Amino acid sequence: MANPFQFLQQTRAEIAKVVWPTRREVLVTTAMVFLMAVVFAIFFFGVDWVIRQLLELTLTFFG
């Protein structure tokens, strides 16, 4: 086990190797996540609506 001073040095060295995203990259990826969430919400709303309509049709036909 390394002493605390060596640990801090190694931690700083590893953090220096990290390639941080630019502000533009963060904004673009965040926008894509929100866009995909909206697309999937619309898709699942449509699937739910179709299944509900089919179920109501089936229940009124046999009920």
mmJSON file of the N, C-alpha and C atoms, coordinates in Angstrom:
{"data_MODEL":{"atom_site":{
"group_PDB":["ATOM","ATOM","ATOM","ATOM","ATOM","ATOM","ATOM","ATOM","ATOM","ATOM","ATOM","ATOM","ATOM","ATOM","ATOM","ATOM","ATOM","ATOM","ATOM","ATOM","ATOM","ATOM","ATOM","ATOM","ATOM","ATOM","ATOM","ATOM","ATOM","ATOM","ATOM","ATOM","ATOM","ATOM","ATOM","ATOM","ATOM","ATOM","ATOM","ATOM","ATOM","ATOM","ATOM","ATOM","ATOM","ATOM","ATOM","ATOM","ATOM","ATOM","ATOM","ATOM","ATOM","ATOM","ATOM","ATOM","ATOM","ATOM","ATOM","ATOM","ATOM","ATOM","ATOM","ATOM","ATOM","ATOM","ATOM","ATOM","ATOM","ATOM","ATOM","ATOM","ATOM","ATOM","ATOM","ATOM","ATOM","ATOM","ATOM","ATOM","ATOM","ATOM","ATOM","ATOM","ATOM","ATOM","ATOM","ATOM","ATOM","ATOM","ATOM","ATOM","ATOM","ATOM","ATOM","ATOM","ATOM","ATOM","ATOM","ATOM","ATOM","ATOM","ATOM","ATOM","ATOM","ATOM","ATOM","ATOM","ATOM","ATOM","ATOM","ATOM","ATOM","ATOM","ATOM","ATOM","ATOM","ATOM","ATOM","ATOM","ATOM","ATOM","ATOM","ATOM","ATOM","ATOM","ATOM","ATOM","ATOM","ATOM","ATOM","ATOM","ATOM","ATOM","ATOM","ATOM","ATOM","ATOM","ATOM","ATOM","ATOM","ATOM","ATOM","ATOM","ATOM","ATOM","ATOM","ATOM","ATOM","ATOM","ATOM","ATOM","ATOM","ATOM","ATOM","ATOM","ATOM","ATOM","ATOM","ATOM","ATOM","ATOM","ATOM","ATOM","ATOM","ATOM","ATOM","ATOM","ATOM","ATOM","ATOM","ATOM","ATOM","ATOM","ATOM","ATOM","ATOM","ATOM","ATOM","ATOM","ATOM","ATOM","ATOM","ATOM","ATOM","ATOM","ATOM","ATOM","ATOM"],
"id":[1,2,3,4,5,6,7,8,9,10,11,12,13,14,15,16,17,18,19,20,21,22,23,24,25,26,27,28,29,30,31,32,33,34,35,36,37,38,39,40,41,42,43,44,45,46,47,48,49,50,51,52,53,54,55,56,57,58,59,60,61,62,63,64,65,66,67,68,69,70,71,72,73,74,75,76,77,78,79,80,81,82,83,84,85,86,87,88,89,90,91,92,93,94,95,96,97,98,99,100,101,102,103,104,105,106,107,108,109,110,111,112,113,114,115,116,117,118,119,120,121,122,123,124,125,126,127,128,129,130,131,132,133,134,135,136,137,138,139,140,141,142,143,144,145,146,147,148,149,150,151,152,153,154,155,156,157,158,159,160,161,162,163,164,165,166,167,168,169,170,171,172,173,174,175,176,177,178,179,180,181,182,183,184,185,186,187,188,189],
"type_symbol":["N","C","C","N","C","C","N","C","C","N","C","C","N","C","C","N","C","C","N","C","C","N","C","C","N","C","C","N","C","C","N","C","C","N","C","C","N","C","C","N","C","C","N","C","C","N","C","C","N","C","C","N","C","C","N","C","C","N","C","C","N","C","C","N","C","C","N","C","C","N","C","C","N","C","C","N","C","C","N","C","C","N","C","C","N","C","C","N","C","C","N","C","C","N","C","C","N","C","C","N","C","C","N","C","C","N","C","C","N","C","C","N","C","C","N","C","C","N","C","C","N","C","C","N","C","C","N","C","C","N","C","C","N","C","C","N","C","C","N","C","C","N","C","C","N","C","C","N","C","C","N","C","C","N","C","C","N","C","C","N","C","C","N","C","C","N","C","C","N","C","C","N","C","C","N","C","C","N","C","C","N","C","C","N","C","C","N","C","C"],
"label_atom_id":["N","CA","C","N","CA","C","N","CA","C","N","CA","C","N","CA","C","N","CA","C","N","CA","C","N","CA","C","N","CA","C","N","CA","C","N","CA","C","N","CA","C","N","CA","C","N","CA","C","N","CA","C","N","CA","C","N","CA","C","N","CA","C","N","CA","C","N","CA","C","N","CA","C","N","CA","C","N","CA","C","N","CA","C","N","CA","C","N","CA","C","N","CA","C","N","CA","C","N","CA","C","N","CA","C","N","CA","C","N","CA","C","N","CA","C","N","CA","C","N","CA","C","N","CA","C","N","CA","C","N","CA","C","N","CA","C","N","CA","C","N","CA","C","N","CA","C","N","CA","C","N","CA","C","N","CA","C","N","CA","C","N","CA","C","N","CA","C","N","CA","C","N","CA","C","N","CA","C","N","CA","C","N","CA","C","N","CA","C","N","CA","C","N","CA","C","N","CA","C","N","CA","C","N","CA","C","N","CA","C","N","CA","C","N","CA","C","N","CA","C"],
"label_alt_id":[null,null,null,null,null,null,null,null,null,null,null,null,null,null,null,null,null,null,null,null,null,null,null,null,null,null,null,null,null,null,null,null,null,null,null,null,null,null,null,null,null,null,null,null,null,null,null,null,null,null,null,null,null,null,null,null,null,null,null,null,null,null,null,null,null,null,null,null,null,null,null,null,null,null,null,null,null,null,null,null,null,null,null,null,null,null,null,null,null,null,null,null,null,null,null,null,null,null,null,null,null,null,null,null,null,null,null,null,null,null,null,null,null,null,null,null,null,null,null,null,null,null,null,null,null,null,null,null,null,null,null,null,null,null,null,null,null,null,null,null,null,null,null,null,null,null,null,null,null,null,null,null,null,null,null,null,null,null,null,null,null,null,null,null,null,null,null,null,null,null,null,null,null,null,null,null,null,null,null,null,null,null,null,null,null,null,null,null,null],
"label_comp_id":["MET","MET","MET","ALA","ALA","ALA","ASN","ASN","ASN","PRO","PRO","PRO","PHE","PHE","PHE","GLN","GLN","GLN","PHE","PHE","PHE","LEU","LEU","LEU","GLN","GLN","GLN","GLN","GLN","GLN","THR","THR","THR","ARG","ARG","ARG","ALA","ALA","ALA","GLU","GLU","GLU","ILE","ILE","ILE","ALA","ALA","ALA","LYS","LYS","LYS","VAL","VAL","VAL","VAL","VAL","VAL","TRP","TRP","TRP","PRO","PRO","PRO","THR","THR","THR","ARG","ARG","ARG","ARG","ARG","ARG","GLU","GLU","GLU","VAL","VAL","VAL","LEU","LEU","LEU","VAL","VAL","VAL","THR","THR","THR","THR","THR","THR","ALA","ALA","ALA","MET","MET","MET","VAL","VAL","VAL","PHE","PHE","PHE","LEU","LEU","LEU","MET","MET","MET","ALA","ALA","ALA","VAL","VAL","VAL","VAL","VAL","VAL","PHE","PHE","PHE","ALA","ALA","ALA","ILE","ILE","ILE","PHE","PHE","PHE","PHE","PHE","PHE","PHE","PHE","PHE","GLY","GLY","GLY","VAL","VAL","VAL","ASP","ASP","ASP","TRP","TRP","TRP","VAL","VAL","VAL","ILE","ILE","ILE","ARG","ARG","ARG","GLN","GLN","GLN","LEU","LEU","LEU","LEU","LEU","LEU","GLU","GLU","GLU","LEU","LEU","LEU","THR","THR","THR","LEU","LEU","LEU","THR","THR","THR","PHE","PHE","PHE","PHE","PHE","PHE","GLY","GLY","GLY"],
"label_asym_id":["A","A","A","A","A","A","A","A","A","A","A","A","A","A","A","A","A","A","A","A","A","A","A","A","A","A","A","A","A","A","A","A","A","A","A","A","A","A","A","A","A","A","A","A","A","A","A","A","A","A","A","A","A","A","A","A","A","A","A","A","A","A","A","A","A","A","A","A","A","A","A","A","A","A","A","A","A","A","A","A","A","A","A","A","A","A","A","A","A","A","A","A","A","A","A","A","A","A","A","A","A","A","A","A","A","A","A","A","A","A","A","A","A","A","A","A","A","A","A","A","A","A","A","A","A","A","A","A","A","A","A","A","A","A","A","A","A","A","A","A","A","A","A","A","A","A","A","A","A","A","A","A","A","A","A","A","A","A","A","A","A","A","A","A","A","A","A","A","A","A","A","A","A","A","A","A","A","A","A","A","A","A","A","A","A","A","A","A","A"],
"label_entity_id":["1","1","1","1","1","1","1","1","1","1","1","1","1","1","1","1","1","1","1","1","1","1","1","1","1","1","1","1","1","1","1","1","1","1","1","1","1","1","1","1","1","1","1","1","1","1","1","1","1","1","1","1","1","1","1","1","1","1","1","1","1","1","1","1","1","1","1","1","1","1","1","1","1","1","1","1","1","1","1","1","1","1","1","1","1","1","1","1","1","1","1","1","1","1","1","1","1","1","1","1","1","1","1","1","1","1","1","1","1","1","1","1","1","1","1","1","1","1","1","1","1","1","1","1","1","1","1","1","1","1","1","1","1","1","1","1","1","1","1","1","1","1","1","1","1","1","1","1","1","1","1","1","1","1","1","1","1","1","1","1","1","1","1","1","1","1","1","1","1","1","1","1","1","1","1","1","1","1","1","1","1","1","1","1","1","1","1","1","1"],
"label_seq_id":[1,1,1,2,2,2,3,3,3,4,4,4,5,5,5,6,6,6,7,7,7,8,8,8,9,9,9,10,10,10,11,11,11,12,12,12,13,13,13,14,14,14,15,15,15,16,16,16,17,17,17,18,18,18,19,19,19,20,20,20,21,21,21,22,22,22,23,23,23,24,24,24,25,25,25,26,26,26,27,27,27,28,28,28,29,29,29,30,30,30,31,31,31,32,32,32,33,33,33,34,34,34,35,35,35,36,36,36,37,37,37,38,38,38,39,39,39,40,40,40,41,41,41,42,42,42,43,43,43,44,44,44,45,45,45,46,46,46,47,47,47,48,48,48,49,49,49,50,50,50,51,51,51,52,52,52,53,53,53,54,54,54,55,55,55,56,56,56,57,57,57,58,58,58,59,59,59,60,60,60,61,61,61,62,62,62,63,63,63],
"pdbx_PDB_ins_code":[null,null,null,null,null,null,null,null,null,null,null,null,null,null,null,null,null,null,null,null,null,null,null,null,null,null,null,null,null,null,null,null,null,null,null,null,null,null,null,null,null,null,null,null,null,null,null,null,null,null,null,null,null,null,null,null,null,null,null,null,null,null,null,null,null,null,null,null,null,null,null,null,null,null,null,null,null,null,null,null,null,null,null,null,null,null,null,null,null,null,null,null,null,null,null,null,null,null,null,null,null,null,null,null,null,null,null,null,null,null,null,null,null,null,null,null,null,null,null,null,null,null,null,null,null,null,null,null,null,null,null,null,null,null,null,null,null,null,null,null,null,null,null,null,null,null,null,null,null,null,null,null,null,null,null,null,null,null,null,null,null,null,null,null,null,null,null,null,null,null,null,null,null,null,null,null,null,null,null,null,null,null,null,null,null,null,null,null,null],
"Cartn_x":[0.856,0.0,0.897,0.588,1.396,1.055,1.999,1.704,0.812,0.18,-0.768,-0.154,1.096,1.739,1.875,2.315,2.425,1.053,0.072,-1.296,-1.783,-1.571,-1.99,-1.237,0.046,0.826,0.295,0.026,-0.479,-1.876,-2.685,-4.03,-3.968,-3.118,-2.963,-2.455,-1.536,-1.0,-2.097,-2.955,-4.042,-5.086,-5.4,-6.38,-5.852,-4.552,-3.962,-4.104,-4.241,-4.385,-5.808,-6.761,-8.16,-8.38,-9.086,-9.449,-10.877,-10.997,-12.305,-13.042,-14.367,-15.126,-15.217,-15.334,-15.505,-16.941,-17.168,-18.521,-19.492,-19.024,-19.873,-20.247,-19.281,-19.553,-20.587,-20.469,-21.423,-22.822,-22.914,-24.219,-24.842,-24.039,-24.561,-25.042,-24.25,-24.669,-25.882,-25.961,-27.132,-28.376,-28.26,-29.396,-29.826,-28.872,-29.211,-29.953,-29.549,-30.234,-31.676,-31.89,-33.254,-34.07,-33.476,-34.177,-34.591,-33.679,-33.998,-35.065,-35.051,-36.086,-37.453,-37.512,-38.779,-39.237,-38.313,-38.658,-39.202,-38.531,-39.003,-40.329,-40.53,-41.801,-42.938,-42.72,-43.749,-44.006,-42.938,-43.081,-43.899,-43.541,-44.255,-45.671,-45.899,-47.267,-48.094,-47.52,-48.224,-48.49,-47.521,-47.709,-48.779,-48.739,-49.734,-51.129,-51.241,-52.541,-53.09,-52.241,-52.687,-53.152,-52.382,-52.765,-54.074,-54.231,-55.48,-56.666,-56.506,-57.6,-57.97,-56.965,-57.227,-57.91,-57.49,-58.097,-59.538,-59.803,-61.172,-62.051,-61.534,-62.284,-62.604,-61.62,-61.823,-62.843,-62.756,-63.688,-65.104,-65.259,-66.618,-67.18,-66.354,-66.824,-67.259,-66.466,-66.784,-67.494,-67.626,-68.2,-69.611],
"Cartn_y":[-1.185,0.0,1.242,2.175,3.386,4.377,5.242,6.256,7.341,8.146,9.14,10.117,10.495,11.433,10.813,9.555,8.866,8.701,8.383,8.222,9.511,10.639,11.922,12.231,11.927,12.154,11.3,10.036,9.137,9.557,9.998,10.457,11.67,12.632,13.818,13.439,12.491,12.061,11.417,10.617,9.972,10.993,11.95,12.981,13.831,14.043,14.829,14.113,12.795,12.018,12.067,12.467,12.476,13.536,13.17,14.131,14.581,15.783,16.298,16.79,16.587,17.054,18.579,19.106,20.556,20.921,22.196,22.668,22.316,22.449,22.145,20.665,19.785,18.346,17.996,18.627,18.372,18.831,20.012,20.523,19.656,19.207,18.371,17.032,16.394,15.091,15.218,16.294,16.519,16.726,17.504,17.721,16.405,15.571,14.285,13.379,13.404,12.595,13.058,14.37,14.886,14.572,14.711,14.416,12.951,12.058,10.628,10.29,10.951,10.726,11.13,12.247,12.693,11.719,11.284,10.341,9.041,8.505,7.264,7.456,8.603,8.876,8.898,9.538,9.573,8.17,7.411,6.048,5.184,5.193,4.358,4.852,6.149,6.665,6.09,6.066,5.508,4.024,3.275,1.837,1.598,2.34,2.206,2.525,3.569,3.96,2.86,2.287,1.224,0.009,-0.387,-1.545,-1.269,-0.05,0.304,0.234,0.75,0.713,-0.727,-1.566,-2.967,-3.688,-3.397,-4.021,-3.563,-2.285,-1.782,-2.38,-2.493,-3.103,-4.559,-5.28,-6.683,-6.836,-5.984,-6.094,-5.698,-4.723,-4.344,-5.401,-6.061,-7.09,-8.347,-8.762,-9.98,-9.697,-8.452,-8.133,-7.795],
"Cartn_z":[0.0,0.0,0.0,-0.873,-1.001,0.105,0.392,1.399,0.771,1.604,1.091,0.085,0.274,-0.65,-2.042,-2.101,-3.394,-4.034,-3.208,-3.721,-4.383,-3.74,-4.301,-5.594,-5.635,-6.853,-8.001,-7.721,-8.758,-9.209,-8.258,-8.603,-9.52,-9.194,-10.042,-11.428,-11.494,-12.786,-13.63,-13.015,-13.762,-14.205,-13.351,-13.711,-14.862,-14.905,-15.995,-17.341,-17.333,-18.568,-19.129,-18.306,-18.732,-19.799,-20.855,-21.9,-21.604,-21.097,-20.72,-21.955,-22.017,-23.178,-23.194,-24.405,-24.531,-24.169,-23.978,-23.653,-24.774,-26.021,-27.173,-27.199,-26.905,-26.883,-25.804,-24.658,-23.58,-23.989,-24.592,-25.011,-26.093,-27.061,-28.152,-27.613,-26.776,-26.256,-25.331,-24.569,-23.719,-24.575,-25.628,-26.526,-27.184,-27.56,-28.17,-27.183,-25.932,-24.919,-24.764,-24.676,-24.561,-25.811,-26.978,-28.226,-28.285,-27.94,-27.96,-26.929,-25.779,-24.764,-25.305,-26.017,-26.606,-27.694,-28.551,-29.62,-29.035,-28.027,-27.42,-26.701,-26.073,-25.402,-26.415,-27.544,-28.591,-29.14,-29.362,-29.872,-28.914,-27.633,-26.672,-26.429,-26.545,-26.476,-27.622,-28.826,-29.981,-29.832,-29.374,-29.165,-28.111,-27.027,-25.974,-26.51,-27.305,-27.86,-28.779,-29.63,-30.535,-29.739,-28.74,-27.922,-27.19,-26.676,-25.986,-26.931,-28.149,-29.119,-29.487,-29.693,-30.019,-28.864,-27.65,-26.491,-26.316,-26.481,-26.387,-27.475,-28.684,-29.779,-29.468,-28.957,-28.61,-27.501,-26.456,-25.338,-25.738,-26.606,-27.043,-27.986,-28.749,-29.684,-28.933,-27.93,-27.183,-25.871,-25.496,-24.179,-24.3],
"occupancy":[1.0,1.0,1.0,1.0,1.0,1.0,1.0,1.0,1.0,1.0,1.0,1.0,1.0,1.0,1.0,1.0,1.0,1.0,1.0,1.0,1.0,1.0,1.0,1.0,1.0,1.0,1.0,1.0,1.0,1.0,1.0,1.0,1.0,1.0,1.0,1.0,1.0,1.0,1.0,1.0,1.0,1.0,1.0,1.0,1.0,1.0,1.0,1.0,1.0,1.0,1.0,1.0,1.0,1.0,1.0,1.0,1.0,1.0,1.0,1.0,1.0,1.0,1.0,1.0,1.0,1.0,1.0,1.0,1.0,1.0,1.0,1.0,1.0,1.0,1.0,1.0,1.0,1.0,1.0,1.0,1.0,1.0,1.0,1.0,1.0,1.0,1.0,1.0,1.0,1.0,1.0,1.0,1.0,1.0,1.0,1.0,1.0,1.0,1.0,1.0,1.0,1.0,1.0,1.0,1.0,1.0,1.0,1.0,1.0,1.0,1.0,1.0,1.0,1.0,1.0,1.0,1.0,1.0,1.0,1.0,1.0,1.0,1.0,1.0,1.0,1.0,1.0,1.0,1.0,1.0,1.0,1.0,1.0,1.0,1.0,1.0,1.0,1.0,1.0,1.0,1.0,1.0,1.0,1.0,1.0,1.0,1.0,1.0,1.0,1.0,1.0,1.0,1.0,1.0,1.0,1.0,1.0,1.0,1.0,1.0,1.0,1.0,1.0,1.0,1.0,1.0,1.0,1.0,1.0,1.0,1.0,1.0,1.0,1.0,1.0,1.0,1.0,1.0,1.0,1.0,1.0,1.0,1.0,1.0,1.0,1.0,1.0,1.0,1.0],
"B_iso_or_equiv":[0.0,0.0,0.0,0.0,0.0,0.0,0.0,0.0,0.0,0.0,0.0,0.0,0.0,0.0,0.0,0.0,0.0,0.0,0.0,0.0,0.0,0.0,0.0,0.0,0.0,0.0,0.0,0.0,0.0,0.0,0.0,0.0,0.0,0.0,0.0,0.0,0.0,0.0,0.0,0.0,0.0,0.0,0.0,0.0,0.0,0.0,0.0,0.0,0.0,0.0,0.0,0.0,0.0,0.0,0.0,0.0,0.0,0.0,0.0,0.0,0.0,0.0,0.0,0.0,0.0,0.0,0.0,0.0,0.0,0.0,0.0,0.0,0.0,0.0,0.0,0.0,0.0,0.0,0.0,0.0,0.0,0.0,0.0,0.0,0.0,0.0,0.0,0.0,0.0,0.0,0.0,0.0,0.0,0.0,0.0,0.0,0.0,0.0,0.0,0.0,0.0,0.0,0.0,0.0,0.0,0.0,0.0,0.0,0.0,0.0,0.0,0.0,0.0,0.0,0.0,0.0,0.0,0.0,0.0,0.0,0.0,0.0,0.0,0.0,0.0,0.0,0.0,0.0,0.0,0.0,0.0,0.0,0.0,0.0,0.0,0.0,0.0,0.0,0.0,0.0,0.0,0.0,0.0,0.0,0.0,0.0,0.0,0.0,0.0,0.0,0.0,0.0,0.0,0.0,0.0,0.0,0.0,0.0,0.0,0.0,0.0,0.0,0.0,0.0,0.0,0.0,0.0,0.0,0.0,0.0,0.0,0.0,0.0,0.0,0.0,0.0,0.0,0.0,0.0,0.0,0.0,0.0,0.0,0.0,0.0,0.0,0.0,0.0,0.0],
"pdbx_formal_charge":[null,null,null,null,null,null,null,null,null,null,null,null,null,null,null,null,null,null,null,null,null,null,null,null,null,null,null,null,null,null,null,null,null,null,null,null,null,null,null,null,null,null,null,null,null,null,null,null,null,null,null,null,null,null,null,null,null,null,null,null,null,null,null,null,null,null,null,null,null,null,null,null,null,null,null,null,null,null,null,null,null,null,null,null,null,null,null,null,null,null,null,null,null,null,null,null,null,null,null,null,null,null,null,null,null,null,null,null,null,null,null,null,null,null,null,null,null,null,null,null,null,null,null,null,null,null,null,null,null,null,null,null,null,null,null,null,null,null,null,null,null,null,null,null,null,null,null,null,null,null,null,null,null,null,null,null,null,null,null,null,null,null,null,null,null,null,null,null,null,null,null,null,null,null,null,null,null,null,null,null,null,null,null,null,null,null,null,null,null],
"auth_seq_id":[1,1,1,2,2,2,3,3,3,4,4,4,5,5,5,6,6,6,7,7,7,8,8,8,9,9,9,10,10,10,11,11,11,12,12,12,13,13,13,14,14,14,15,15,15,16,16,16,17,17,17,18,18,18,19,19,19,20,20,20,21,21,21,22,22,22,23,23,23,24,24,24,25,25,25,26,26,26,27,27,27,28,28,28,29,29,29,30,30,30,31,31,31,32,32,32,33,33,33,34,34,34,35,35,35,36,36,36,37,37,37,38,38,38,39,39,39,40,40,40,41,41,41,42,42,42,43,43,43,44,44,44,45,45,45,46,46,46,47,47,47,48,48,48,49,49,49,50,50,50,51,51,51,52,52,52,53,53,53,54,54,54,55,55,55,56,56,56,57,57,57,58,58,58,59,59,59,60,60,60,61,61,61,62,62,62,63,63,63],
"auth_comp_id":["MET","MET","MET","ALA","ALA","ALA","ASN","ASN","ASN","PRO","PRO","PRO","PHE","PHE","PHE","GLN","GLN","GLN","PHE","PHE","PHE","LEU","LEU","LEU","GLN","GLN","GLN","GLN","GLN","GLN","THR","THR","THR","ARG","ARG","ARG","ALA","ALA","ALA","GLU","GLU","GLU","ILE","ILE","ILE","ALA","ALA","ALA","LYS","LYS","LYS","VAL","VAL","VAL","VAL","VAL","VAL","TRP","TRP","TRP","PRO","PRO","PRO","THR","THR","THR","ARG","ARG","ARG","ARG","ARG","ARG","GLU","GLU","GLU","VAL","VAL","VAL","LEU","LEU","LEU","VAL","VAL","VAL","THR","THR","THR","THR","THR","THR","ALA","ALA","ALA","MET","MET","MET","VAL","VAL","VAL","PHE","PHE","PHE","LEU","LEU","LEU","MET","MET","MET","ALA","ALA","ALA","VAL","VAL","VAL","VAL","VAL","VAL","PHE","PHE","PHE","ALA","ALA","ALA","ILE","ILE","ILE","PHE","PHE","PHE","PHE","PHE","PHE","PHE","PHE","PHE","GLY","GLY","GLY","VAL","VAL","VAL","ASP","ASP","ASP","TRP","TRP","TRP","VAL","VAL","VAL","ILE","ILE","ILE","ARG","ARG","ARG","GLN","GLN","GLN","LEU","LEU","LEU","LEU","LEU","LEU","GLU","GLU","GLU","LEU","LEU","LEU","THR","THR","THR","LEU","LEU","LEU","THR","THR","THR","PHE","PHE","PHE","PHE","PHE","PHE","GLY","GLY","GLY"],
"auth_asym_id":["A","A","A","A","A","A","A","A","A","A","A","A","A","A","A","A","A","A","A","A","A","A","A","A","A","A","A","A","A","A","A","A","A","A","A","A","A","A","A","A","A","A","A","A","A","A","A","A","A","A","A","A","A","A","A","A","A","A","A","A","A","A","A","A","A","A","A","A","A","A","A","A","A","A","A","A","A","A","A","A","A","A","A","A","A","A","A","A","A","A","A","A","A","A","A","A","A","A","A","A","A","A","A","A","A","A","A","A","A","A","A","A","A","A","A","A","A","A","A","A","A","A","A","A","A","A","A","A","A","A","A","A","A","A","A","A","A","A","A","A","A","A","A","A","A","A","A","A","A","A","A","A","A","A","A","A","A","A","A","A","A","A","A","A","A","A","A","A","A","A","A","A","A","A","A","A","A","A","A","A","A","A","A","A","A","A","A","A","A"],
"auth_atom_id":["N","CA","C","N","CA","C","N","CA","C","N","CA","C","N","CA","C","N","CA","C","N","CA","C","N","CA","C","N","CA","C","N","CA","C","N","CA","C","N","CA","C","N","CA","C","N","CA","C","N","CA","C","N","CA","C","N","CA","C","N","CA","C","N","CA","C","N","CA","C","N","CA","C","N","CA","C","N","CA","C","N","CA","C","N","CA","C","N","CA","C","N","CA","C","N","CA","C","N","CA","C","N","CA","C","N","CA","C","N","CA","C","N","CA","C","N","CA","C","N","CA","C","N","CA","C","N","CA","C","N","CA","C","N","CA","C","N","CA","C","N","CA","C","N","CA","C","N","CA","C","N","CA","C","N","CA","C","N","CA","C","N","CA","C","N","CA","C","N","CA","C","N","CA","C","N","CA","C","N","CA","C","N","CA","C","N","CA","C","N","CA","C","N","CA","C","N","CA","C","N","CA","C","N","CA","C","N","CA","C","N","CA","C","N","CA","C","N","CA","C"],
"pdbx_PDB_model_num":[1,1,1,1,1,1,1,1,1,1,1,1,1,1,1,1,1,1,1,1,1,1,1,1,1,1,1,1,1,1,1,1,1,1,1,1,1,1,1,1,1,1,1,1,1,1,1,1,1,1,1,1,1,1,1,1,1,1,1,1,1,1,1,1,1,1,1,1,1,1,1,1,1,1,1,1,1,1,1,1,1,1,1,1,1,1,1,1,1,1,1,1,1,1,1,1,1,1,1,1,1,1,1,1,1,1,1,1,1,1,1,1,1,1,1,1,1,1,1,1,1,1,1,1,1,1,1,1,1,1,1,1,1,1,1,1,1,1,1,1,1,1,1,1,1,1,1,1,1,1,1,1,1,1,1,1,1,1,1,1,1,1,1,1,1,1,1,1,1,1,1,1,1,1,1,1,1,1,1,1,1,1,1,1,1,1,1,1,1]
}}}
